[in-house]
Amino acid sequence: MNLKEIIVNCNLIDILGNKDIDITNLSFDSRTVTPGTLFVAVKGTQVDGHDYIENAIEKGAIAIVCEKMPRKKHDGITYLKVDNSAYVLGVAASNFYGNPSKKLKLTGVTGTNGKTTIATLLYRLFTDAGYVCGLLSTIENIVDRDVIPSTHTTPDPIELNALLQQMVDKGCEYAFMEVSSHSVAQDRIAGLHFAGGIFTNLTHDHLDYHKTMANYRNAKKKFFDSLPDTAFAVTNLDDKNGAYMLQNTKAKKLSYALKHDADFKGIILESHFDGMMLKVNGTEVFTQLVGGFNASNILAIYGTAIALGFDKEELLVEISKLHGANGRFDMVHSESGVVGIVDYAHTPDALENVLETINEVRCHKETLITVVGCGGNRDKTKRPEMAAVTVKLSDKVILTSDNPRNEDPDDIIREMKEGIMPEDMRKVLAITNRREAIRTAVALAKSGDIILLAGKGHETYQEINGVKNHFDDKEELSKALQEK
């Protein structure tokens, strides 16, 4: 593709060299540079791409996007100066792949909790209705029905646009993607055209990156501020930030809620471990999902599907067939009568939602045992909060290792214990080895008791000192229950 086509809408400040050249590759990582590459020097959180310009040229880059011109300039190399390389990378990637998002009805889901469930269920809903769709999620990326492993909630702009182009090539009409706060703040979604956006909620998370809740909130809001007037924006009015997200959006404003008046209003009529009966805009529907947080997710799905033109009469029928995303309130039953639940809840609010749901449904004659840890090299301030919520809403608690990464798991557990009152320590055990913690929970459980494994959900690994070791909570729990 000609460089002039790639740099459309890239807001260039200066150009040195010939822009009428053919580009065969786009890269922001010098290790992936090949002859004919346009290299975009991005200032990252760990490294600065400007330090690798020479390396990129040595490997065959013929054009460089940068925020500051290098002192040494090579003949035959085109240099393009910009204000924000990360933003330009997104726009250039969209142009390089032919702006695939404009050929899809792309819906983005943002918020602390619920992103994976909503995006996944929208994909399943539209796929089951006969549409060809794509999905970009924390768990997996799907092009039509081809599954591609996921490494990030939101991929980098080059991978993202490559996946969207694959969807276009496969004939996809709709695409649903999780939009993380990191991806907005880092301009990974720059250049994308969205048909709509969904806001779920905002709770304590990612402060290791955003530093303050205001920064975290505004990263989410930036997504809605960027939506075009042709798009729709569906927001959760039960969250205090729901209305704030839409203050400056040009998109059509729609809302959903359980507790407030909204365009899409829901009421929980009955709730059981195998599902719940809802009333959505006056019509009853049974869903296989459980809990108030999932009722809210259903409303987001319902409102979004309506905004995308889904037939109302068919919609509730299709919603009744949906089952939860992998690792989200994932039930594990056993012959011993113990009920197991695996959930990705890794924030205080998400954990509180899951535990409150269990407590709403259970009869309270049984014991609720929760196994929980916190990830290493992540927001430390939520660790005592996670423990406090768990102890408050569980009968027994086992603190254990999650993904310690490069931290000492015992240090993480000690920080979690800071949120527990001395009088509550009697119902708390600390077992660092997660497999042993799960087996201990199973050994303690009697028929009818409930075990919640929180924090890892769909993950099939445990990251320790930079190494990902195979570990699957559902697999470990199922095995322990079978052996009981």
N, C-alpha and C positions, 0 to 999 in steps of 0.2 A: 504494500500500500504506500502511496506517496505521502511523504511527511506533511505536506500541506493539508491533506485530508485528516491526518491524525491530530493535528494541533488546532483544529477548529474549536472555538469557544474556550481556548486555554489561557486567554488573557496574558499574552506575552508582553514582557517589558522591553526586551531587546533580543535581537538575533544577530549572531556572527556566523557567516558562512551561508551555504546554499541550502534553502529549504525545499528545493525541487529535487528531492532524492527519494529513492525507493527504500522503504523500511521492511525488513523481513521478520523482525522479532521485537518484542517490547519487554523491558526488564527493569526492576528496581533492586535486583540482587546481582552483583557482579559475577557470582558463580554460575548464573544462568545465561550470561551474555554469549552470543554467537555472532559471527560476521553479519553485518547489516542491521545490528540492533540499535534501537533508540533506548538509551539508558536514562532513567529518571532518578536523580540523586535526592533521596528523601531523608529528612532528619527524623530518625526513629527514637524510641525510648531508650534503646540500648546502644545503637551505632548510628553514625551519620554517613549517609550514602555519598556525600561530597568527598569523603576520605577515600572512596573507591573509584573515583572517576578515571584515574590513570590506569588502574587495573582493568576497568571496563573497556577502555580504548585499546589496551594491549590485546584483549580477547576479541576485538573486532567491532566494538561499538562505533557507529559513524555519526551519531547525533546524541547530544547530552542536554537534558533538562536540569537546570540548577537554580538555586536561589541566590547564589553568589558565583560570579565567574571565576574559574580557576586562574591562578597566576600564569601557569604554563598552558599555552594553547597550541594545538597541533594543526598544521595545514590539512585541509581535506575533512576536517571535523566540523560539524555544525553545532553551535552552542546556542541554547535558548534559555534566556533568563526569565524567571517568573517569581511571583510573590510567595506562592505556596505550592511546593512540588507535590505534596501528598494529594492536594485537590486536583492538580493537573494530571497526576497519574490516573485518577479515577476517570476523568473526562477523556484522556487519551486512550485508556483501555476500552471505554465504551465505543469511541470512534474506530479504534483498531479492529474491533470485532463487529463493526457495522451497526452499532447501537441496538443490540438485541432486545433490551428492555422495552423499547418502543414497539416491538413486534409481539409483545406479550401483555397480558393483563396481570401486572406484577403487584402483589400486595405485601407490604412489610409489616411485621409485628414487633413492637418494642415494649419494654417494661421490665421490671425485675423478675417477676414470676409469670408463668403461663405461656411464654413465647413458643416453646417447643410443642406443647399440647395444642395450642390454637393453630399454628402453622401446619402441624402434622394432620390434625383432624380436618382442616380445610382441604388439604391435599386429598385425603381419603374421601371426603364428601363429594368433591367434584369428580374425582376419578371413578368412584362407584356410580356416579350419575352418567358416566359415559364420556366425560371430557378427557382430553389428553393434557396432563399437567406436570409441573415440576415442583420440587421441594428443596429448599436450602435450610438445613436445621443443624442444631447441636449434635443430634444423634446420627443423621445421615443426610446425604444429598441424593435426590432421585430425579432422573431425567426420564419422563414417561414412567416406565416401571423398572428401569435400570438403576440399581443402587450403587452409589459411589461413596466410599468412606469419608466421613467428615472429620476435619482436624480443628476447625474453629467454628464458633457460633456463626460468624460472618466471615467468609473467605477474603483474601486480599483482592484488590480490584481486577487484577489480571485473571486470576483463577475464577473470580465471580463472573466476569463477562464471558469467559470461555465456557463456563457451565450454562449460562443463559443462552449463549449461541447454540450449544448442543441441544437445548430445549427447543429453540426455534427450528433447528434442523430436523428434530424428531416430530415436529408438528404440534408442539404444545401450544395451547391457547391461554392457559392460566399458569401462574407461578406464585408460590407462597414462600416467603423467606423470613427468618428471624433477623432482626436488625438490632445488634448489640450497641450499647452506649459507646463502647470502644470504637466500633466501626464508624459511628457518626462523628465522634471527636477526632478521629484520625482520617476523616474524609474518604473512607473506603467505599462509601456509596455515592460519592460524587459522580455525576454524569448519568446516573440511573434515572429512568422515568417510571414513576410509580402510579398505578391506577388507584391505589388506596393505601391507607395506613391504619393500624390498630394500636391503641394504648391500653395496656392491661393494668398496671399498678406501679407504684414506686416505693420501695422499702430499702432498708439498710443493706448495701452491697457495693463492692468495687471501690471502696474509699481509699484503698491502697493506690489506685490509679487516679481517681477523680479528686481525691483529697477532701472535698466537702460535698454535702448532700445537694447544695445549690448547683455546683458544677455538674454533678451526676444528673440532676433534674434537667438542667439546661441542655445537656447533650441529647437527652430524649426529645426535648422540645424542638431542638434544631431540625430534627427529622420532619416534624409536622410543619415547621416554618418553611421548609423547602418544597412541600407538596404543591403541585400546580393547581389551577382553578378547575381543571378537568377531573381531578381526583376526589375521593371521599376520605374522610377521617372519622373513625369510629373510636369513641373514648369511653372509659369506665367512670361514671359519675359517683360510684361508691368510693373511689379513691379521691382524696382531697386535691390531688394534682391533676385529676382528669380534665376539668374545665380549663385549667391553666395551659395545658398542652395545646389547646385549640385557639388561644387568644389571637395569634397572628397568622393563622393558616389561611390560605386562599381556598383550600379544599372545602367541599360540602361537609358540614358538621352533622354528625350523627352520634347518638349516645346509647349506652346500655347500663342497666343497674338492677340490683335486687332490693336496695333500700331506698332508692329515690325515684322520682318520676323521670322517665327517659323514653326515647323513641322505641327502645326494645326493653320491655319491663318483664322481669321474671320473679316467680314466687316458688319456693320449695314447698311442695305439698307433703311428700313422704321421702324418707331417706333410709337406705339399707346398705349393707356391705356389697350387695350385688347391683346397686343402682339407686336411682331416685326418680320420683314423679315431680315434674315441673309444670308450671303454667307459664307459657310464654305468650305475651300479648293476648291473653285471654283464652289460649288453647292449651290443653293438657298434652304432655308428651313424656314418655318414659325414656330415660337415658341410662346406659350402662355405666356411666361415670358417677363418681360418688363425691359428695361434699359441696359446701358453699363456694369454694374457689373454683370447682369444676362447673357449678351452675353458672358462675360468672363467665367462665370460658365458653360455655354453650351459648350464652347470650351474645358474646363477641362473634362467635362463628355464625350465629343466626343473622345478626345485623350485617355482617360482611357479605354473606351469601346473598342477602336481599339487595345490598348495594351493587353487587356484581350481576344482578338480574336473575338469580335462581328463583324458580317457581315456588311461591309460598306454600301451596298445598303439598307439593312433593318434598319440600325442605324438612319439615318436622318428621316425616316418615323416614327420610334418610338419616337424620340426626339420631333417631331411636336405634339405628343399627350400629352406630359408631362405638368403638371401644377405645380405651385410653392409650396414650403413647407409651412406648416401652420405658419402664423405669419410673413411671408416674402413677402413684397409688396402684402399683402392680401387685396383685393378690397371689399368694402362694398358699394353697390348701394342703392339708396333710391328713393321713389316715388316723393320726393320733388326736385330731380335733383341734390342733393349734392353728391359728390363723396368722399367716405371715404377710407382711406388706413391705414392699421395696419402693422407696421414693427418693427422687433426686434432691429433695429439700435441703438446701445448703445455705439458706439465709434464715435469720430469726423469724421473719414473717412467714416464709414458706413452711418452716417447721411448725410454727404455731397453727397455721391453717390445717396442715395434715393431722396434727394431734387433736385439734378441736373437732375435726371431722370424725375421727375415730371415737372420740368421747361422746359425740352426739349420737352415734349409731349404736355403740356398745350398750350392754345392759348393766355394766358396772359391778357384776358379780365376779367377773374374771379379772386377771391381772394384765396390765399393759406394760410391756417391757420394751424400752427404746434403746437401740444401739446407735450411737452417733459420735462423729468426730468432726474436725475442721481441717481444711486444706492448709498445707504449708505454703510459705511465700505468697500469701494473699492477705486480705484485710484482717488484721489481728483484732481490731476493736469489736468485731462481732462474736469473738470466741466466748467470752463470758455471757453474752446475751443468748447465744445458742444453748449453752448449758442451763441457764436460768429458765428458759422457756421449756426445755425438755423436762427438767425436774418438776416444774410446776404442773405439767400436764400428763406426767407418766407416773406409774406406780413403782417401777424400778428402772434404773438407768445404768447403762454400761457405756462409759466413755472410752473411746478407742481411737485408733489411727484411721485417717481418711486417705488423702494423698499427701503425705508429709513433704514430698518433693525434697528440698535441700535442708529442711529443718529437722530437729530432733523431735520425734513424735511425743516423747514424754514432756518436752517443754510446752508443746501445744496443749496437751491434756492439763498441765498445771495452769496454763492461762485460762482454760475453760473453767476449771474449778473455782477460779476467782469470782465467778458469777453465782456460786452456790452458797446459800446460807449454811452455817455450821450445823443447825438442827436438821437440815435436809440431807446431809452427807450419809446418813444411815441407809438411805435407799440407793446409794450410788456405788458402783464398782468401777475401777479403772483397769482395763485389760488392753495393753498396747497393741498386741497382735490381733488384727481384725478377724482373722479366721477363728481364733480362740474365743474372741468376744462373741461371735455369732453362735459358736457351739455352746458357750456358757448360757446364752440366752435361751437356746433350745432346751438345754438340760434343766433350766429353772422353770420352764413353761409346763403347765398342766393342760389337759384337754379344755378347750374353750378360751384359753389365754391368747393374747395378741402380741406378736413381735413386730416392731417397726424397725427396719434398717434404713437409716436416713443418710443422705449426703452424696451417694455415688450413683444411685439409680441405674441408668442404662450403661454406665461405664463398665468396660470389661478388663480394666487394668487398675493397678495401684502403683503410683509413681513414687519411687524411693531413691533418693540421691541421683536423680536424672535418668533412672532406668524404669521403664514401664514393665511391670511384672503382671502376668495374667491374673486377674481377680474379678470375679463376677458375683455381686451380692446375691442375686437371685439363684445362681448356680450353687453357691455355698450354703444358702439357707435351705434350698430344696434337698441337697445332699444330707445336711445335718438332720432335717426333719424325717427323711426316709430311714435314717439309721437310728432314730430315737426308739 
